[in-house]
Amino acid sequence: MAISSLNKLSLVFFSLFVVLHFQLNVAFDSTQEAQTLLKWKASLQNHDHSILPSWTLYPVNATNNSTQHRSKISHFITTQIGNLSKLKYLDLQTNQFSGKIPTEIGLLTNLETLHLDENQLNGSIPEELGQLSSLIELAIYSNRLDSSIPTSLGNLSNLAWLSLSNNSLSGSIPLEMGNLLNLVELYIDTNSLTGPIPSSLENVTNLEVLYMFHNQLFGSIPPELGNWSLSLTLVFKATIFQEIGNFMNLVMLEIDQNGFIGSLPHNICHGGSLERFTVKRNHLQGPIPKGLRNCTSLKRLFLKKNEFVGDISKDFGIYPHLEYLDLSQNNFHDEISSNWAKCPKFGMLKIATNKITDSIPAELGNLTKLSRLDLSSNLLVGEIPKELEKLSLLEMLVLNGNKLVGNIYEDFGI
């Protein structure tokens, strides 16, 4: 890799890239920066320098074709990294770096991408990261970081992607996060954050993805956030559930395996854009709201293992885009409507362990994309309709625990 000369001032904007994601590729803008990296190399606990043979300082104007090395580096991030003043891209992810993130990283004011994820870094996130005004991507997920999210991160006006997931961060979400006007994706899930969602996040109008699950957040979702158009994955306490209906542009909601109680919001699909709605394994009860019945945008609907009640033939509509439906382990009753056959994209239909009566509709044989059908543990009677033989993609058929009779046809295509 070419080593630039000190007297070549025309290369002042030359980009220095350091990549340590199972390989090392290094470019130097000056001898001083090269010496900094060599000092860091010498400080590593693993002194088998065969790992880094290409980390040598060549004479001015010399060239070298670097070899890729697949190895993990184990040690700490030295404070001397702050000397790499022209660095724009720094990727140290998926290594074994430990210790604290040095505050000197805040001196790398040209940095646009910083990936420190999947290491063993501990301590707090330095306030000095807020000085990286050019930063577009910041990933520090899957470390051992604690303390609170620094308010200075609100200064990163160019930030588009921020991931702090899977640490031990505590405290509340800073109000200053509302200053990140260019933020598109925010991942702060799997921490120990507490308190409410700050209403200042309504300013982050470009937000498309927000992960906040596996925290200890509580309170209400600010109604101002209803204007978001995002793929939303949240886990909260039950007290906020009714406010979900305020989200006009809600695309995805997953709150599986929590302790939610109460009923579904009547306006759950108010904006008409809901595609994925999964609330399985909670303690929700009551009837299915009309808003969900008329939600023709649905692609996945999972209500399994709750305490929902209602007439299954009337409480669900026709869903032209629905691919997966699981209503198992609830208290739905009455017969299966032939309208299910008007959902042409069905790949999975599960209504096990309810109180479904009458016979299996022959029209289900028209669901040519169906691969899984589970109607077990109900009160179904009569014969298995011969029309099911048309389900050539069927891989799983579960009908046990009913009162079915008759013959299983020899040409039944399973």
MOVENVEN-V302110 format. One record per helix or strand of 3 or more residues. SS is the DSSP state (hx for helix, st for strand). FROM is the first residue (numbers start at 0). LEN is the number of residues. If there is no record, write none. Layout:
ss->SS from->FROM len->LEN
ss->SS from->FROM len->LEN
This chain:
ss->hx from->8 len->3
ss->st from->15 len->5
ss->st from->23 len->3
ss->hx from->30 len->13
ss->hx from->48 len->4
ss->hx from->78 len->5
ss->st from->86 len->5
ss->st from->97 len->3
ss->hx from->102 len->5
ss->st from->112 len->3
ss->st from->119 len->4
ss->hx from->126 len->5
ss->st from->136 len->3
ss->hx from->150 len->5
ss->st from->160 len->3
ss->hx from->174 len->5
ss->st from->184 len->3
ss->st from->191 len->4
ss->hx from->198 len->5
ss->st from->208 len->3
ss->hx from->222 len->5
ss->st from->230 len->3
ss->hx from->237 len->9
ss->st from->251 len->3
ss->st from->275 len->3
ss->st from->282 len->4
ss->hx from->289 len->4
ss->st from->299 len->3
ss->st from->306 len->5
ss->st from->323 len->3
ss->st from->330 len->5
ss->hx from->337 len->5
ss->st from->347 len->3
ss->st from->354 len->3
ss->hx from->361 len->5
ss->st from->371 len->3
ss->st from->380 len->3
ss->hx from->385 len->5
ss->st from->395 len->3
ss->st from->402 len->3
